[in-house]
Amino acid sequence: MTFAWFHSWCETGPLINMFSPRVISRAGFILQSTVKDVIADGNWVWPSNWNSHCVIPNLPVLDLEKKNEVLRWNRLAKVAEFSVSVAWEDIRSRADKVPWFRMEWFSQCIPKHALILWLVVKEKLKTQDLLQAWDYSSMIDVIVWDIVRAKANFLTSSKNWDNIVSDVI
C-alpha cells in the first residue's frame, strides 16, 4: 500500500512537502489516502485549484490495473526477479567456516546461548572487555577456568584460550 501524501511515489518526493495536512483535509482527502484513492476512472481527482502547483498537472496517471509488473534485482550482472533471500545472499559478508561452528550451532542449540558462546570464542563478551580494562581478567580467567576444568573433568587441559577451544572441538 502506497500512501498518497507520505511515500515518494512521484519524482518530486512526498506530496506532504507541497501540501499541508490542512490543505489536504480541505480538499476532501484524509491523510491515510492511498495513491489508489486519488485516482478515479484513470484520472487524478485533484481539486482544480491544485493545478497551479507545477507538479500536479504533470503527474502521469498510474495504471492500477497493470498486474504484470515485477520488481527486478541486479544479481551479479544478471537481472532476476527480486526475492529477499537473493538480496540477502548478495549483500551479506562471507567468511570461511571456523572449526568451532558445530560446537556453537547445532539443531538443539538455544540461540541466546549460541550467541554468548560466539562472543566468548571471539573474545568480544562485554564482561571480558571490562575485566581486561580493570586488569583482573587474567586472574579471574584462571580461577574460573580451574573451576570449570574440575567440573568438566578437563584436568589435563591447558590454560591458554586457543588451546582450550581446540581441545573442545
MDTraj code that builds the backbone (N, CA, C; nanometers):
import mdtraj as md
import numpy as np

residues = "MET THR PHE ALA TRP PHE HIS SER TRP CYS GLU THR GLY PRO LEU ILE ASN MET PHE SER PRO ARG VAL ILE SER ARG ALA GLY PHE ILE LEU GLN SER THR VAL LYS ASP VAL ILE ALA ASP GLY ASN TRP VAL TRP PRO SER ASN TRP ASN SER HIS CYS VAL ILE PRO ASN LEU PRO VAL LEU ASP LEU GLU LYS LYS ASN GLU VAL LEU ARG TRP ASN ARG LEU ALA LYS VAL ALA GLU PHE SER VAL SER VAL ALA TRP GLU ASP ILE ARG SER ARG ALA ASP LYS VAL PRO TRP PHE ARG MET GLU TRP PHE SER GLN CYS ILE PRO LYS HIS ALA LEU ILE LEU TRP LEU VAL VAL LYS GLU LYS LEU LYS THR GLN ASP LEU LEU GLN ALA TRP ASP TYR SER SER MET ILE ASP VAL ILE VAL TRP ASP ILE VAL ARG ALA LYS ALA ASN PHE LEU THR SER SER LYS ASN TRP ASP ASN ILE VAL SER ASP VAL ILE".split()
xyz = np.array([
    [0.0855, -0.1179, 0.0000],
    [0.0000, 0.0000, 0.0000],
    [0.0896, 0.1236, 0.0000],
    [0.0660, 0.2124, -0.0925],
    [0.1446, 0.3346, -0.1050],
    [0.0572, 0.4543, -0.0687],
    [0.0966, 0.5259, 0.0352],
    [0.0198, 0.6420, 0.0783],
    [0.0444, 0.7589, -0.0165],
    [-0.0638, 0.8282, -0.0507],
    [-0.0564, 0.9364, -0.1486],
    [0.0283, 1.0531, -0.0994],
    [0.0275, 1.0810, 0.0291],
    [0.0906, 1.2019, 0.0796],
    [0.2302, 1.1802, 0.1360],
    [0.2575, 1.0615, 0.1876],
    [0.3814, 1.0418, 0.2634],
    [0.4890, 0.9612, 0.1902],
    [0.4539, 0.8796, 0.0945],
    [0.5523, 0.7983, 0.0238],
    [0.6056, 0.8723, -0.0987],
    [0.7272, 0.8384, -0.1369],
    [0.7911, 0.9018, -0.2538],
    [0.7558, 0.8256, -0.3809],
    [0.6331, 0.8294, -0.4217],
    [0.5909, 0.7585, -0.5423],
    [0.6012, 0.8461, -0.6653],
    [0.6129, 0.9775, -0.6471],
    [0.6330, 1.0651, -0.7623],
    [0.7735, 1.1240, -0.7543],
    [0.8236, 1.1698, -0.8676],
    [0.9642, 1.2093, -0.8757],
    [1.0002, 1.3297, -0.7906],
    [0.9036, 1.4107, -0.7492],
    [0.9346, 1.5281, -0.6674],
    [0.9402, 1.4970, -0.5190],
    [0.9087, 1.3744, -0.4807],
    [0.9112, 1.3362, -0.3395],
    [0.7710, 1.3307, -0.2826],
    [0.7598, 1.3133, -0.1522],
    [0.6277, 1.3046, -0.0885],
    [0.5473, 1.4334, -0.1086],
    [0.4205, 1.4182, -0.1410],
    [0.3348, 1.5353, -0.1656],
    [0.3079, 1.6154, -0.0389],
    [0.3302, 1.5544, 0.0778],
    [0.3094, 1.6274, 0.2027],
    [0.4062, 1.7451, 0.2119],
    [0.5170, 1.7415, 0.1335],
    [0.6118, 1.8529, 0.1321],
    [0.5549, 1.9733, 0.0576],
    [0.4523, 1.9522, -0.0284],
    [0.3919, 2.0618, -0.1046],
    [0.2589, 2.1066, -0.0468],
    [0.1888, 2.0154, 0.0202],
    [0.0557, 2.0458, 0.0728],
    [0.0522, 2.0180, 0.2221],
    [0.0006, 2.1125, 0.2975],
    [-0.0096, 2.0926, 0.4419],
    [-0.1263, 1.9972, 0.4719],
    [-0.1260, 1.9346, 0.5876],
    [-0.2397, 1.8485, 0.6242],
    [-0.3736, 1.9223, 0.6183],
    [-0.3737, 2.0518, 0.6500],
    [-0.4976, 2.1297, 0.6449],
    [-0.5475, 2.1413, 0.5013],
    [-0.4576, 2.1690, 0.4060],
    [-0.4947, 2.1808, 0.2647],
    [-0.5478, 2.0463, 0.2144],
    [-0.4850, 1.9391, 0.2532],
    [-0.5289, 1.8049, 0.2119],
    [-0.6683, 1.7761, 0.2654],
    [-0.6925, 1.8096, 0.3920],
    [-0.8245, 1.7862, 0.4526],
    [-0.9327, 1.8723, 0.3884],
    [-0.9000, 1.9994, 0.3598],
    [-0.9978, 2.0883, 0.2962],
    [-1.0375, 2.0398, 0.1575],
    [-0.9466, 1.9686, 0.0917],
    [-0.9759, 1.9170, -0.0426],
    [-1.0612, 1.7911, -0.0364],
    [-1.0911, 1.7436, 0.0838],
    [-1.1773, 1.6262, 0.0985],
    [-1.1015, 1.4939, 0.1096],
    [-0.9708, 1.5019, 0.1223],
    [-0.8907, 1.3802, 0.1379],
    [-0.8583, 1.3587, 0.2847],
    [-0.8183, 1.2383, 0.3180],
    [-0.7677, 1.2112, 0.4526],
    [-0.6181, 1.1806, 0.4396],
    [-0.5464, 1.1964, 0.5482],
    [-0.4016, 1.1760, 0.5437],
    [-0.3642, 1.0304, 0.5148],
    [-0.4569, 0.9395, 0.5407],
    [-0.4304, 0.7973, 0.5145],
    [-0.4677, 0.7554, 0.3723],
    [-0.5005, 0.8511, 0.2871],
    [-0.5369, 0.8191, 0.1485],
    [-0.4208, 0.7514, 0.0782],
    [-0.4547, 0.6509, -0.0012],
    [-0.3528, 0.5841, -0.0814],
    [-0.3537, 0.6438, -0.2216],
    [-0.2529, 0.6084, -0.3018],
    [-0.2479, 0.6565, -0.4396],
    [-0.3734, 0.6113, -0.5137],
    [-0.4190, 0.4906, -0.4854],
    [-0.5393, 0.4377, -0.5498],
    [-0.6628, 0.5243, -0.5181],
    [-0.6652, 0.5840, -0.3984],
    [-0.7798, 0.6670, -0.3576],
    [-0.7874, 0.7992, -0.4333],
    [-0.6748, 0.8458, -0.4884],
    [-0.6761, 0.9753, -0.5576],
    [-0.6789, 0.9593, -0.7094],
    [-0.7101, 0.8384, -0.7558],
    [-0.7290, 0.8116, -0.8990],
    [-0.8689, 0.7543, -0.9176],
    [-0.9431, 0.8093, -1.0123],
    [-1.0759, 0.7576, -1.0440],
    [-1.0923, 0.7559, -1.1955],
    [-1.1338, 0.6436, -1.2486],
    [-1.1556, 0.6278, -1.3932],
    [-1.0324, 0.6692, -1.4752],
    [-0.9157, 0.6374, -1.4250],
    [-0.7929, 0.6670, -1.4983],
    [-0.7495, 0.8124, -1.4943],
    [-0.8065, 0.8914, -1.4034],
    [-0.7702, 1.0334, -1.3913],
    [-0.7468, 1.0674, -1.2448],
    [-0.6590, 1.1666, -1.2249],
    [-0.6381, 1.2158, -1.0891],
    [-0.7626, 1.2905, -1.0431],
    [-0.7939, 1.2843, -0.9176],
    [-0.9111, 1.3550, -0.8646],
    [-0.8681, 1.4748, -0.7785],
    [-0.7659, 1.5468, -0.8253],
    [-0.7202, 1.6638, -0.7524],
    [-0.8225, 1.7772, -0.7664],
    [-0.8348, 1.8608, -0.6678],
    [-0.9178, 1.9811, -0.6834],
    [-0.8595, 2.0712, -0.7932],
    [-0.9441, 2.1443, -0.8635],
    [-0.8974, 2.2262, -0.9763],
    [-0.7997, 2.3346, -0.9324],
    [-0.8125, 2.3860, -0.8107],
    [-0.7204, 2.4924, -0.7668],
    [-0.5792, 2.4378, -0.7400],
    [-0.5615, 2.3056, -0.7375],
    [-0.4284, 2.2475, -0.7173],
    [-0.3489, 2.2461, -0.8478],
    [-0.4144, 2.2716, -0.9603],
    [-0.3426, 2.2718, -1.0881],
    [-0.2403, 2.3846, -1.0968],
    [-0.2484, 2.4815, -1.0063],
    [-0.1498, 2.5894, -1.0061],
    [-0.0139, 2.5401, -0.9546],
    [-0.0147, 2.4295, -0.8819],
    [0.1123, 2.3718, -0.8384],
    [0.1784, 2.3061, -0.9593],
    [0.3025, 2.3361, -0.9799],
    [0.3689, 2.2937, -1.1026],
    [0.3737, 2.1421, -1.1204],
    [0.3738, 2.0662, -1.0156],
    [0.3911, 1.9223, -1.0309],
    [0.2597, 1.8490, -1.0591],
    [0.1480, 1.8983, -1.0086],
    [0.0210, 1.8266, -1.0177],
    [-0.0247, 1.8024, -1.1614],
    [-0.0261, 1.9025, -1.2496],
    [-0.0737, 1.8731, -1.3861],
    [0.0198, 1.7806, -1.4636],
    [0.1457, 1.7738, -1.4236],
    [0.2437, 1.6944, -1.4972],
    [0.2569, 1.5504, -1.4480],
    [0.1872, 1.5148, -1.3417],
    [0.1984, 1.3786, -1.2900],
    [0.1307, 1.2794, -1.3844],
    [0.2034, 1.1791, -1.4294],
    [0.1388, 1.0787, -1.5147],
    [0.0442, 0.9930, -1.4307],
    [-0.0693, 0.9584, -1.4886],
    [-0.1650, 0.8734, -1.4168],
    [-0.1132, 0.7307, -1.4195],
    [-0.1142, 0.6692, -1.3046],
    [-0.0653, 0.5324, -1.2933],
    [-0.1732, 0.4342, -1.3358],
    [-0.1344, 0.3308, -1.4065],
    [-0.2282, 0.2264, -1.4468],
    [-0.2362, 0.1237, -1.3344],
    [-0.3431, 0.1327, -1.2550],
    [-0.3572, 0.0450, -1.1382],
    [-0.4011, -0.0958, -1.1752],
    [-0.4439, -0.1158, -1.2987],
    [-0.4883, -0.2484, -1.3421],
    [-0.3717, -0.3363, -1.3869],
    [-0.2583, -0.2756, -1.4092],
    [-0.1417, -0.3499, -1.4555],
    [-0.0922, -0.4401, -1.3432],
    [-0.1005, -0.5694, -1.3629],
    [-0.0609, -0.6632, -1.2582],
    [0.0680, -0.7362, -1.2930],
    [0.1207, -0.7165, -1.4133],
    [0.2342, -0.7963, -1.4572],
    [0.3694, -0.7318, -1.4275],
    [0.3726, -0.6218, -1.3543],
    [0.4995, -0.5604, -1.3216],
    [0.5666, -0.6375, -1.2087],
    [0.6944, -0.6599, -1.2235],
    [0.7707, -0.7364, -1.1255],
    [0.8945, -0.6566, -1.0890],
    [0.9235, -0.6523, -0.9620],
    [1.0443, -0.5867, -0.9165],
    [1.1642, -0.6718, -0.9546],
    [1.2663, -0.6086, -1.0081],
    [1.3850, -0.6810, -1.0547],
    [1.5039, -0.6510, -0.9650],
    [1.5989, -0.7434, -0.9600],
    [1.7191, -0.7309, -0.8789],
    [1.8386, -0.7615, -0.9666],
    [1.9352, -0.6715, -0.9678],
    [2.0557, -0.6924, -1.0470],
    [2.1510, -0.7803, -0.9673],
    [2.1593, -0.9063, -1.0067],
    [2.2390, -1.0028, -0.9328],
    [2.3556, -1.0485, -1.0176],
    [2.4759, -1.0068, -0.9758],
    [2.5974, -1.0478, -1.0447],
    [2.5876, -1.0223, -1.1951],
    [2.5500, -0.9010, -1.2304],
    [2.5362, -0.8557, -1.3693],
    [2.4269, -0.9297, -1.4448],
    [2.3343, -0.9908, -1.3717],
    [2.2222, -1.0614, -1.4335],
    [2.0945, -1.0148, -1.3627],
    [1.9991, -0.9622, -1.4375],
    [1.8749, -0.9143, -1.3772],
    [1.7840, -1.0338, -1.3513],
    [1.7349, -1.0434, -1.2268],
    [1.6493, -1.1554, -1.1877],
    [1.5305, -1.1019, -1.1086],
    [1.4289, -1.1843, -1.0929],
    [1.3142, -1.1459, -1.0133],
    [1.3582, -1.1290, -0.8682],
    [1.3098, -1.0231, -0.8039],
    [1.3528, -0.9911, -0.6682],
    [1.2981, -1.0906, -0.5678],
    [1.3825, -1.1301, -0.4744],
    [1.3388, -1.2027, -0.3556],
    [1.4312, -1.1615, -0.2416],
    [1.3790, -1.1634, -0.1214],
    [1.4576, -1.1222, -0.0062],
    [1.5777, -1.2142, 0.0119],
    [1.5590, -1.3433, -0.0088],
    [1.6703, -1.4364, 0.0110],
    [1.7835, -1.4099, -0.0886],
    [1.7490, -1.3790, -0.2135],
    [1.8522, -1.3484, -0.3133],
    [1.9244, -1.2194, -0.2746],
    [1.8497, -1.1180, -0.2327],
    [1.9112, -0.9920, -0.1920],
    [2.0045, -1.0138, -0.0731],
    [1.9611, -1.0940, 0.0259],
    [2.0440, -1.1226, 0.1426],
    [2.1728, -1.1935, 0.1012],
    [2.1626, -1.2908, 0.0142],
    [2.2820, -1.3629, -0.0307],
    [2.3787, -1.2692, -0.1025],
    [2.3266, -1.1679, -0.1717],
    [2.4124, -1.0753, -0.2447],
    [2.4808, -0.9731, -0.1543],
    [2.4140, -0.9293, -0.0475],
    [2.4702, -0.8207, 0.0333],
    [2.5430, -0.8682, 0.1586],
    [2.5220, -0.9915, 0.2019],
    [2.5859, -1.0352, 0.3264],
    [2.7349, -1.0577, 0.3048],
    [2.8085, -1.0416, 0.4111],
    [2.9522, -1.0688, 0.4010],
    [2.9743, -1.2181, 0.4277],
    [3.0750, -1.2708, 0.3631],
    [3.1045, -1.4131, 0.3780],
    [3.2444, -1.4299, 0.4344],
    [3.2623, -1.5372, 0.5080],
    [3.3936, -1.5710, 0.5615],
    [3.4061, -1.7225, 0.5613],
    [3.5262, -1.7692, 0.5775],
    [3.5470, -1.9138, 0.5843],
    [3.4816, -1.9693, 0.7104],
    [3.4385, -2.0949, 0.7033],
    [3.3826, -2.1597, 0.8215],
    [3.4938, -2.1810, 0.9226],
    [3.4612, -2.1537, 1.0459],
    [3.5588, -2.1753, 1.1533],
    [3.5416, -2.3165, 1.2083],
    [3.6470, -2.3765, 1.2617],
    [3.6362, -2.5154, 1.3057],
    [3.5407, -2.5365, 1.4223],
    [3.5095, -2.4326, 1.4975],
    [3.4265, -2.4491, 1.6158],
    [3.2784, -2.4211, 1.5917],
    [3.2349, -2.4002, 1.4653],
    [3.0961, -2.3602, 1.4424],
    [2.9961, -2.4675, 1.4832],
    [3.0309, -2.5958, 1.4684],
    [2.9365, -2.7029, 1.5072],
    [2.9192, -2.7106, 1.6589],
    [3.0203, -2.6688, 1.7323],
    [3.0099, -2.6663, 1.8778],
    [2.9056, -2.5634, 1.9209],
    [2.8918, -2.4592, 1.8415],
    [2.8032, -2.3500, 1.8760],
    [2.6652, -2.3635, 1.8134],
    [2.6581, -2.3947, 1.6844],
    [2.5304, -2.4024, 1.6133],
    [2.4993, -2.5476, 1.5796],
    [2.4008, -2.6015, 1.6452],
    [2.3563, -2.7373, 1.6197],
    [2.2053, -2.7381, 1.6337],
    [2.1409, -2.8473, 1.5975],
    [1.9938, -2.8468, 1.5846],
    [1.9212, -2.8172, 1.7165],
    [1.9756, -2.8556, 1.8294],
    [1.9067, -2.8306, 1.9563],
    [1.9626, -2.7098, 2.0318],
    [2.0422, -2.6274, 1.9666],
    [2.1050, -2.5158, 2.0381],
    [2.0005, -2.4115, 2.0775],
    [2.0310, -2.3422, 2.1841],
    [1.9491, -2.2294, 2.2275],
    [2.0176, -2.1051, 2.1702],
    [1.9498, -2.0314, 2.0836],
    [2.0156, -1.9194, 2.0148],
    [2.0851, -1.8210, 2.1085],
    [2.0240, -1.7913, 2.2221],
    [2.0862, -1.6973, 2.3165],
    [2.2197, -1.7519, 2.3650],
    [2.2220, -1.8806, 2.3973],
    [2.3461, -1.9420, 2.4451],
    [2.4503, -1.9484, 2.3343],
    [2.4056, -1.9769, 2.2128],
    [2.4977, -1.9827, 2.0994],
    [2.5606, -1.8462, 2.0743],
    [2.4812, -1.7409, 2.0858],
    [2.5334, -1.6064, 2.0661],
    [2.6367, -1.5722, 2.1731],
    [2.6064, -1.6054, 2.2980],
    [2.7007, -1.5777, 2.4067],
    [2.8297, -1.6564, 2.3861],
    [2.8176, -1.7835, 2.3473],
    [2.9365, -1.8646, 2.3218],
    [3.0181, -1.8051, 2.2072],
    [2.9504, -1.7585, 2.1029],
    [3.0202, -1.6971, 1.9904],
    [3.0987, -1.5744, 2.0375],
    [3.0363, -1.4909, 2.1227],
    [3.1052, -1.3741, 2.1764],
    [3.2256, -1.4142, 2.2610],
    [3.2121, -1.5230, 2.3379],
    [3.3233, -1.5712, 2.4202],
    [3.4383, -1.6169, 2.3319],
    [3.4074, -1.6978, 2.2304],
    [3.5117, -1.7507, 2.1422],
    [3.5820, -1.6370, 2.0682],
    [3.5067, -1.5363, 2.0269],
    [3.5661, -1.4220, 1.9565],
    [3.6308, -1.3221, 2.0539],
    [3.6225, -1.3533, 2.1835],
    [3.6759, -1.2668, 2.2895],
    [3.6164, -1.1267, 2.2822],
    [3.4838, -1.1190, 2.2613],
    [3.4138, -0.9918, 2.2500],
    [3.3031, -0.9776, 2.3541],
    [3.3010, -1.0666, 2.4522],
    [3.1992, -1.0574, 2.5569],
    [3.2276, -0.9329, 2.6406],
    [3.1261, -0.8553, 2.6685],
    [3.1453, -0.7281, 2.7381],
    [3.2153, -0.7466, 2.8723],
    [3.1798, -0.8516, 2.9429],
    [3.2446, -0.8729, 3.0728],
    [3.3939, -0.8977, 3.0546],
    [3.4322, -0.9653, 2.9474],
    [3.5755, -0.9858, 2.9211],
    [3.6445, -0.8519, 2.8988],
    [3.5806, -0.7638, 2.8223],
    [3.6396, -0.6321, 2.7971],
    [3.6523, -0.5505, 2.9252],
    [3.5484, -0.5555, 3.0094],
    [3.5520, -0.4805, 3.1348],
    [3.6603, -0.5339, 3.2276],
    [3.6712, -0.6661, 3.2359],
    [3.7724, -0.7242, 3.3231],
    [3.9127, -0.6893, 3.2755],
    [3.9319, -0.6864, 3.1425],
    [4.0630, -0.6501, 3.0906],
    [4.0950, -0.5042, 3.1229],
    [3.9946, -0.4196, 3.1178],
    [4.0167, -0.2786, 3.1495],
    [4.0569, -0.2613, 3.2954],
    [4.0035, -0.3475, 3.3827],
    [4.0370, -0.3392, 3.5251],
    [4.1634, -0.4192, 3.5585],
    [4.2153, -0.4903, 3.4593],
    [4.3346, -0.5737, 3.4744],
    [4.3104, -0.6905, 3.5710],
    [4.1847, -0.7338, 3.5837],
    [4.1531, -0.8523, 3.6633],
    [4.1338, -0.9740, 3.5745],
    [4.1360, -0.9524, 3.4462],
    [4.0991, -1.0571, 3.3514],
    [4.1786, -1.1851, 3.3694],
    [4.3098, -1.1750, 3.3720],
    [4.3906, -1.2973, 3.3776],
    [4.3695, -1.3711, 3.5091],
    [4.3583, -1.2991, 3.6200],
    [4.3394, -1.3636, 3.7496],
    [4.2041, -1.4350, 3.7561],
    [4.0992, -1.3675, 3.7122],
    [3.9653, -1.4267, 3.7173],
    [3.9541, -1.5405, 3.6174],
    [4.0128, -1.5230, 3.4984],
    [4.0111, -1.6316, 3.3990],
    [4.0684, -1.7597, 3.4561],
    [4.1791, -1.7480, 3.5244],
    [4.2442, -1.8663, 3.5818],
    [4.1557, -1.9304, 3.6874],
    [4.0970, -1.8496, 3.7740],
    [4.0112, -1.9027, 3.8806],
    [3.8887, -1.9714, 3.8205],
    [3.8216, -1.9022, 3.7280],
    [3.7007, -1.9581, 3.6665],
    [3.7357, -2.0833, 3.5870],
    [3.8448, -2.0782, 3.5100],
    [3.8800, -2.1938, 3.4282],
    [3.9189, -2.3138, 3.5137],
    [3.9835, -2.2903, 3.6274],
    [4.0168, -2.4008, 3.7175],
    [3.8898, -2.4690, 3.7700],
    [3.7866, -2.3889, 3.7998],
    [3.6594, -2.4446, 3.8478],
    [3.5909, -2.5227, 3.7355],
    [3.5864, -2.4645, 3.6160],
    [3.5222, -2.5309, 3.5020],
    [3.5974, -2.6585, 3.4663],
    [3.7301, -2.6546, 3.4647],
    [3.8099, -2.7740, 3.4324],
    [3.7799, -2.8874, 3.5290],
    [3.7685, -2.8542, 3.6560],
    [3.7412, -2.9582, 3.7561],
    [3.6021, -3.0174, 3.7358],
    [3.5015, -2.9320, 3.7109],
    [3.3640, -2.9810, 3.6938],
    [3.3467, -3.0579, 3.5636],
    [3.4174, -3.0167, 3.4569],
    [3.4029, -3.0811, 3.3262],
    [3.5027, -3.1955, 3.3066],
    [3.5843, -3.2186, 3.4064],
    [3.6833, -3.3251, 3.4013],
    [3.7845, -3.3013, 3.2876],
    [3.8251, -3.1757, 3.2723],
    [3.9273, -3.1359, 3.1744],
    [4.0598, -3.1090, 3.2451],
    [4.0956, -3.1894, 3.3395],
    [4.2098, -3.1613, 3.4249],
    [4.3414, -3.1514, 3.3486],
    [4.3507, -3.2150, 3.2330],
    [4.4747, -3.2090, 3.1550],
    [4.4745, -3.0945, 3.0549],
    [4.3670, -3.0171, 3.0513],
    [4.3551, -2.9096, 2.9532],
    [4.4447, -2.7917, 2.9894],
    [4.4875, -2.7212, 2.8870],
    [4.5751, -2.6051, 2.9021],
    [4.4981, -2.4861, 2.9582],
    [4.5735, -2.3857, 3.0014],
    [4.5095, -2.2621, 3.0473],
    [4.5100, -2.1558, 2.9380],
    [4.5645, -2.1865, 2.8215],
    [4.5664, -2.0962, 2.7065],
    [4.4335, -2.1072, 2.6323],
    [4.3709, -1.9925, 2.6026],
    [4.2368, -1.9915, 2.5434],
    [4.2309, -2.0639, 2.4094],
    [4.3257, -2.0404, 2.3226],
    [4.3252, -2.1053, 2.1915],
    [4.3386, -2.2570, 2.2043],
    [4.4202, -2.3010, 2.2997],
    [4.4344, -2.4472, 2.3216],
    [4.3059, -2.5065, 2.3786],
    [4.2383, -2.4315, 2.4640],
    [4.1111, -2.4793, 2.5230],
    [4.0087, -2.5002, 2.4124],
    [3.9942, -2.4020, 2.3247],
    [3.8969, -2.4120, 2.2162],
    [3.9306, -2.5315, 2.1256],
    [4.0576, -2.5472, 2.0916],
    [4.0937, -2.6612, 2.0059],
    [4.0726, -2.7949, 2.0759],
    [4.0881, -2.8015, 2.2092],
    [4.0600, -2.9248, 2.2845],
    [3.9121, -2.9577, 2.2816],
    [3.8276, -2.8564, 2.2927],
    [3.6823, -2.8775, 2.2970],
    [3.6305, -2.9203, 2.1585],
    [3.6902, -2.8655, 2.0541],
    [3.6465, -2.9008, 1.9195],
    [3.6760, -3.0444, 1.8942],
])
top = md.Topology()
chain = top.add_chain()
for i, resn in enumerate(residues, 1):
    res = top.add_residue(resn, chain, resSeq=i)
    for name in ("N", "CA", "C"):
        top.add_atom(name, md.element.get_by_symbol(name[0]), res)
traj = md.Trajectory(xyz[None], top)
